[in-house]
Amino acid sequence: MTIIASAWYELVEKDLDRDAVIMAKGVVSELLVPSEVTRKTIEHYLRKAIRSGAWSRLQRETRALILAARSLPIIKSPVLKNILRGFFLEIELYTLRGRAVFYGVLVASRQGLLDVLGNLKRLITLGISYLNLPSTWRCWVESAALTTLRGIAPRLNWCYMYG
């Protein structure tokens, strides 16, 4: 096994990247996804998904449930509400603001800037500055983040500008 392959294997064995991605998605959901789900909210995210191109990338079941829930005036069931909020999070992660907040949370947690996690403007600033770096100057903060957002295999790049 080559050095890079063994390093990649060790990185995959650690579940730190999954925990960081789950934590980052939780922060994005808390900051960007509304807690109350109404017909207006569902219509808003339906239009946003079509506009951002996320609609064609969503699973058929997800699209069907969003279209079916569109006819309900308000969602009272906590289970259905959480499922729809998960779908809204997926749609939000396809937008620039969602990706910026997501990578901002990952960069802030890696740097130890835990006080920044509640500040949306700082997270967007960190995330956009990270996304605007040339690919030779950055490595993916978390390997699972790239797989989650883009659906492609992560690239190994050992250079990291933030520390």
N, C-alpha and C positions, 0 to 999 in steps of 0.2 A: 504494500500500500504506500502510495506516495505521501510526502509530508503534508501537502495541501489536503489530500483526501482524509488523512488521519486527523488533521486539525478540524476539518469539516465534520467528521464523525463525532469528535468530542463536543463540538458546538451543538450538534443536533441532539446528542444525548442529554445535555443540560436542558432543563425545561424553563430556563430563565427567559428565553425569548418568547415563549408562549405566555408566560405570566405577564411580561411587559406588554405584549399585544392585547391581552385581555384587560389589563389595567388601562391602557390607552383607549381602547374602545369604550370602556366604562366612562372615562372622563369625557370623551367626545359625545357619548349618548347623553350624559348629564348636562353638558353645555349647549348642545345643538338640537337635540330631539325634544319636542314638546312632551310634557307629561300627560296632557289631556288630548285624547284622540277623538276628533269630531269628523263630520263629513267634509268640512272645509279643510281640515288638516290632511285628510286622505287625498282630496283633490289637489292640494298644493304639492304633496310629494309625488303624486302621479304625474303632474305636469313637469316637476323637477326631474323625475326619472327619464321622461321622454326627451326633455331638453338636453340633459347631460349625457345621454346615450346609455344610461344604466338600465333602462327598460329592457333592451334586447339582451343584456347580460344576466338579468335576473332569471331564476328558475321559473318554469311554467307554473308550478304550484304557488309560488310567491305572487306572480302576476295575477293569477286567478283569484287568490284570496284578496288582493288589493282591489280588484275590480268588483268582487262580490261585497266587500265591506263598504264600498263607496255608496251603496244604497241605504246603509244604516245611518240614522241621524246622529247618534252618539254611541260610542262603544262603552258599555258598562262592565263587561266581563274582564276581570284582571288578566286572565290567561290570554284572551284575544288581544287585549291592549298591549301586553308584553310582546306577543308575537309580532304585532304590527309595528311596535317601536323598534324591534330588531330589524324589520324590513326597512324602516325609515333610516336606521343607522347605516345599513348597506347602501342605500341611495345617497345618503349624505357623504359617505366615504368616496364616492365617485366624483364629487365636486372638489374644486380647488380649496375652498374653505375647510371642508371636511378633512382632506389630506393634509392641509397645513396644520390644523389643530392636532391631528393624529401624530404627525412627525414631530410637532412641537412638544407634545407630551413625551414622546420617546427621547428626544434630545434633552429635555428638562430633567427627566428621571435619570438619564445617564450622567448628566452633569451634577446631579444632586440639588437641583433648583426646585425643591418641593413647594416653596412658597408661590411659585409661578403657576402651579397647576390649577388654581382657581381663577386666574386672570386670562380671559379669552383673548384680549389684544396681544398680550405677551406671547401666548402660545401660537397665535397666528404669525406673529413676527418671527419667532424661532423657527416655525415650520416652513415659512416661505423662504427664509434665508437659507435653510438647509436644502430645500428643493431647488433653489437657484444656484447652488454650488455646482461646479463642473463635476462630472462623474469620476474624474481622476482624483479629486480632492476629498471625496466623501466615500464612505462605505455605508451600506445599509445598516442603520442603527440596530435593527433586528432582522434576522434573515427571514423570519416568518412574516414580517410586515410586508415585504415585497411580494411574497407568495400570496398573501391575503389580498393585497390591493390590486395587483396586476395579473395574477394567475400564471406567472411564468417562474421559471427556476431562478433562485437568487444568484447573484454574481458575488464572487469573493473579491474583496478589495480591502486590504489591510490598513489603508491610510485613513485616518480620521482627524478632521480638523478641530473638533471641539474638545478634544482631551482624551 
